[in-house]
Amino acid sequence: MHLDDAEIARLYAYPATDRPWVRTNFVATVDGAAHGADGVSGTLGGEADKRVFGVLRSLADVVLVGAGTARDEGYGPADVPIALVTRSLDVPDALRVPGTVVVTTVDAPRDRLDALGDDVDVVARGSGAIDWTAVLDEFTTRGWLHVLCEGGPSLHGELVGLDLVDEVCLTVAPVMAAGPAPRIAHADDAADRPMTLGHALAVDDVLLTRWVRDRA
Ligand SMILES: NC(=O)c1ccc[n+]([C@@H]2O[C@H](COP(=O)([O-])OP(=O)(O)OC[C@H]3O[C@@H](n4cnc5c(N)ncnc54)[C@H](OP(=O)(O)O)[C@@H]3O)[C@@H](O)[C@H]2O)c1
């Protein structure tokens, strides 16, 4: 099956919404690893996954990403705002630019906050832990209803635990990894969130799937 970008955009259109719709996008190996032997995920899904990754960004108002992923995968600025989630405020140099939003807690280290300078926009909500309801309220105020979370597994695990994930776009990559890699959502506490299948498409050996949270 061949998919062009317009077809991908049609398949992955956000639903009509008046509140932030949290979509997550991940790739996993056949045995469920969230990264390959090289410690990153970007190379796992090949051409089809790269295209979906790009189109999903083009459909989003904001990309939410954990600082671990941004550091490991070498994130830089994009055409959409990058909302970097971090407790430590260890922000990669490439993201210390206008267009980056740092999502953190109100008690984040003051010296590091000051060192970020004026270019970076800070959304600090919650004490000790990020208050996600307040963060999503801020996104609503900014008109950011199409939220795309690109991981990683720790951030995803927290959002799943809070039942804030509305949709998971998962590429299954044609590789077995074994090894110690986490799954795409990792947390200390287990959750049970029923999902319905939006679509499953085979492109060459890659499986593109989309799962929607079943809140019925
Ligand atoms: N398969 C995929 O599609 C996919 C997608 C993304 C990432 N990955 C892989 O996953 C690995 C990284 O995993 P990870 O679990 O470490 O990634 P992560 O969730 O992106 O990063 C964890 C870090 O992000 C910050 N963070 C996450 N949730 C937070 C929260 N609720 N509050 C405050 N800070 C929060 C913290 O940063 P500070 O330390 O700065 O406080 C934390 O140490 C990499 O190997 C990457 O390649 C795979």
The ligand as an SDF file (V2000), in Angstrom:
LIG
                    3D

 48 52  0  0  0  0  0  0  0  0999 V2000
    9.3310    4.5490   20.4640 N   0  0  0  0  0  0  0  0  0  0  0  0
    9.0380    5.8320   20.4110 C   0  0  0  0  0  0  0  0  0  0  0  0
    8.2030    6.2470   19.6180 O   0  0  0  0  0  0  0  0  0  0  0  0
    9.7460    6.7690   21.3410 C   0  0  0  0  0  0  0  0  0  0  0  0
    9.2610    8.0630   21.5120 C   0  0  0  0  0  0  0  0  0  0  0  0
    9.9310    8.9050   22.3800 C   0  0  0  0  0  0  0  0  0  0  0  0
   11.0660    8.4680   23.0500 C   0  0  0  0  0  0  0  0  0  0  0  0
   11.5040    7.2060   22.8420 N   0  0  0  0  0  0  0  0  0  0  0  0
   12.7040    6.7130   23.5280 C   0  0  0  0  0  0  0  0  0  0  0  0
   12.4880    6.7470   24.9040 O   0  0  0  0  0  0  0  0  0  0  0  0
   13.7170    6.9640   25.5610 C   0  0  0  0  0  0  0  0  0  0  0  0
   13.5450    8.0870   26.5750 C   0  0  0  0  0  0  0  0  0  0  0  0
   12.6120    7.6490   27.5090 O   0  0  0  0  0  0  0  0  0  0  0  0
   12.1790    8.4840   28.7850 P   0  0  0  0  0  0  0  0  0  0  0  0
   11.0860    7.7470   29.4460 O   0  0  0  0  0  0  0  0  0  0  0  0
   13.3730    8.8830   29.5500 O   0  0  0  0  0  0  0  0  0  0  0  0
   11.6450    9.7670   28.0550 O   0  0  0  0  0  0  0  0  0  0  0  0
   10.8630   11.0800   28.5030 P   0  0  0  0  0  0  0  0  0  0  0  0
    9.5640   10.8170   29.1620 O   0  0  0  0  0  0  0  0  0  0  0  0
   10.8690   11.8810   27.2680 O   0  0  0  0  0  0  0  0  0  0  0  0
   11.8740   11.7700   29.5060 O   0  0  0  0  0  0  0  0  0  0  0  0
   11.8820   11.6610   30.8780 C   0  0  0  0  0  0  0  0  0  0  0  0
   12.2860   13.0300   31.3760 C   0  0  0  0  0  0  0  0  0  0  0  0
   11.3440   13.9860   30.9020 O   0  0  0  0  0  0  0  0  0  0  0  0
   10.9430   14.8320   31.9460 C   0  0  0  0  0  0  0  0  0  0  0  0
    9.6040   14.4600   32.3350 N   0  0  0  0  0  0  0  0  0  0  0  0
    8.8360   13.4640   31.8150 C   0  0  0  0  0  0  0  0  0  0  0  0
    7.6280   13.4580   32.3970 N   0  0  0  0  0  0  0  0  0  0  0  0
    7.6410   14.4620   33.2970 C   0  0  0  0  0  0  0  0  0  0  0  0
    6.6910   14.9710   34.2120 C   0  0  0  0  0  0  0  0  0  0  0  0
    5.4650   14.4460   34.2990 N   0  0  0  0  0  0  0  0  0  0  0  0
    7.0400   16.0120   34.9840 N   0  0  0  0  0  0  0  0  0  0  0  0
    8.2640   16.5740   34.8840 C   0  0  0  0  0  0  0  0  0  0  0  0
    9.2120   16.1380   34.0280 N   0  0  0  0  0  0  0  0  0  0  0  0
    8.9000   15.1000   33.2530 C   0  0  0  0  0  0  0  0  0  0  0  0
   11.9640   14.6350   33.0430 C   0  0  0  0  0  0  0  0  0  0  0  0
   13.0340   15.4810   32.6460 O   0  0  0  0  0  0  0  0  0  0  0  0
   14.1200   16.1170   33.5990 P   0  0  0  0  0  0  0  0  0  0  0  0
   15.0820   15.0010   33.8270 O   0  0  0  0  0  0  0  0  0  0  0  0
   14.7240   17.2250   32.7690 O   0  0  0  0  0  0  0  0  0  0  0  0
   13.4400   16.6000   34.8200 O   0  0  0  0  0  0  0  0  0  0  0  0
   12.2890   13.1670   32.8860 C   0  0  0  0  0  0  0  0  0  0  0  0
   13.5710   12.8300   33.4170 O   0  0  0  0  0  0  0  0  0  0  0  0
   14.7480    7.2580   24.5030 C   0  0  0  0  0  0  0  0  0  0  0  0
   15.4700    6.0920   24.2570 O   0  0  0  0  0  0  0  0  0  0  0  0
   13.9040    7.5920   23.2970 C   0  0  0  0  0  0  0  0  0  0  0  0
   14.5660    7.2610   22.1080 O   0  0  0  0  0  0  0  0  0  0  0  0
   10.8490    6.3440   22.0270 C   0  0  0  0  0  0  0  0  0  0  0  0
  1  2  1  0
  2  3  2  0
  2  4  1  0
  4  5  1  0
  4 48  2  0
  5  6  2  0
  6  7  1  0
  7  8  2  0
  8  9  1  0
  8 48  1  0
  9 10  1  0
  9 46  1  0
 10 11  1  0
 11 12  1  0
 11 44  1  0
 12 13  1  0
 13 14  1  0
 14 15  2  0
 14 16  1  0
 14 17  1  0
 17 18  1  0
 18 19  2  0
 18 20  1  0
 18 21  1  0
 21 22  1  0
 22 23  1  0
 23 24  1  0
 23 42  1  0
 24 25  1  0
 25 26  1  0
 25 36  1  0
 26 27  1  0
 26 35  1  0
 27 28  2  0
 28 29  1  0
 29 30  1  0
 29 35  2  0
 30 31  1  0
 30 32  2  0
 32 33  1  0
 33 34  2  0
 34 35  1  0
 36 37  1  0
 36 42  1  0
 37 38  1  0
 38 39  2  0
 38 40  1  0
 38 41  1  0
 42 43  1  0
 44 45  1  0
 44 46  1  0
 46 47  1  0
M  CHG  2   8   1  16  -1
M  END
$$$$
